[in-house]
Amino acid sequence: MASLKDAHQQFIDHLKSKSRASATILAYGKDTEQLVQYLNTLGKTETADVKLEDLQAFMANLAKENYTPKSISRKTNSTKTFFKFLKSTGAISDDPASALEHPKFENKPPRILTKLEYRALRDAARLDIRIYAIIELLLQTGIRIGELAKVRVEDVDVGNLTLHVPPFEGANERIIPLNKPAAEAVENYLKIRPKTPSHALFVTKTGRPLLIRNIRTAIDRYFRIAGIKGAKVNDLRHTWVAHQLQSGVPLTMISKLAGHKRLSTTERYLQFITGQNAEGKVKLEEL
């Protein structure tokens, strides 16, 4: 019989061996640790002791502690994955989480910036050459903020107007087109970029790679300056996807360039756009 504490560690080791994204491992690890601690308060310390009712009690307790239905759904998913792993290793013979139900909740639609909004964001950051280049890259290519933080100087080919997107947290490595506004913004930044041994495209004044949290904080500041409410950095990616689909660029092309693992991820944006301007268009829209 295995202890829940040991099983929790084995589960994390298993996720690491599968090369799951570090954010996924962290989330699953915290969720299952919280579950194990709760089960211990019920006097459950062995994997075989756990019943469906215990898991339901854990979810009910989360609701009492004002966790949102979306958070509880994520923890439900972590719990199901954890017990599925335990069954696959023979630590348990019956999976108590198989009948555990997700709470009902509505997925908020992605925040898509209007033309007026993203132009206002641009104008607000225009004198900040580095952040302006970052905004242009995010807005004109749709790459993730984590991918942008990994982009190196040599990944940008201004002559051929391409951007090499390095692999990040399980996302696909890919080459995507770079339009002239984005290329010009990067060129202007490279003229003032501090001299540093670092290959990172975006660096601090002291030449260290700019971290995701630095990028997020800076752009959040310009959202406030521009008077854009309820928007986050990831919404620049949502905006790129939606505007490309709106302009008639094929769904499969957008899905590939965005690095979506499933076409269904791209398809969900279709409900948030109104018609398409030119079906079958091949050239990407300039925002």
C-alpha positions, 0 to 999 in steps of 0.5 A, a space after each residue: 500500500 502506497 502513502 499519498 505523500 509518496 504517490 504525490 512525489 511519484 506523480 510529479 516525477 512522472 510528469 517531469 519524465 514526460 517533459 510536460 511544461 514546467 507551468 503544468 507540472 507546477 500547477 498539477 503539483 500544487 493542486 495534488 499537494 493541496 488535495 493530499 493535505 486535505 485528505 490527511 485532515 480526514 485521516 486518509 494517508 494511503 492511496 487505497 483509503 480514498 473514496 469518491 465522497 472524499 474527493 467531492 468533500 475536497 471540492 465542496 470545501 474549495 467552494 466554501 473557501 471562495 475558489 471560482 468554479 473555473 479554479 475548482 474545475 482545474 483542480 478536478 482535472 488535476 485530481 482525475 489525472 493524479 488518480 488515473 496515474 495511480 491506477 496505471 501504476 497499480 497503486 490503486 485497483 479502483 479509480 475513485 476520481 473517475 466519477 468526479 464531475 466538473 463544476 459548471 462554469 462559463 468560459 469568458 470569451 477572449 478579449 479582442 482589442 478594437 483597432 482604436 484600442 491597439 492603435 491607442 496602445 501603440 501611441 502610448 508606447 511610441 517613445 519607449 522604443 524597446 516596449 514599442 518593438 515588443 508590442 509590435 511583435 506580439 500584435 503583428 505575429 501573435 506569438 506568446 509572451 513566453 516565446 517572445 522572451 526566448 527570441 534571440 537576436 539571430 531569430 529575427 531576419 529583417 532582410 527576409 521578413 521572418 521570425 524564428 520562434 524557439 520552442 517554449 513550454 511544449 509549444 512548437 518551434 516555427 518560422 513565421 512571417 514578419 511584416 514591415 511595421 514589426 521589422 522596422 520596430 525591431 530594427 529601431 530597437 536594435 540601434 539602441 539595444 545595450 551591448 551585451 554578451 546575451 543573445 536575447 533580443 530584448 534585454 534590460 539596460 544592464 544587458 540581462 534578458 528581459 523576463 516575462 514578468 518585466 514585459 507583462 508589467 511594462 505593457 500593463 502600464 501602457 494599457 493603463 496610460 492608453 486608457 484600455 480597460 480589462 486587457 492583458 498581454 495575452 489579449 494581443 495574441 487573441 487580437 492577432 488571431 481574431 483579426 487574421 480570421 476576420 480578414 479571411 486568412 485560412 483557419 489552418 494557416 492561422 492555427 499553424 502560425 499561432 502554434 496551436 496544437 489543435 485546430 479546435 483551439 483556433 476554431 473557437 475564435 470564429 464565434 467572436 468575429 463577424 463574417 470574413 472579408 476575403 475568403 481564402 486570402 493568403 497574405 496576413 493582415 497588417 494590424 
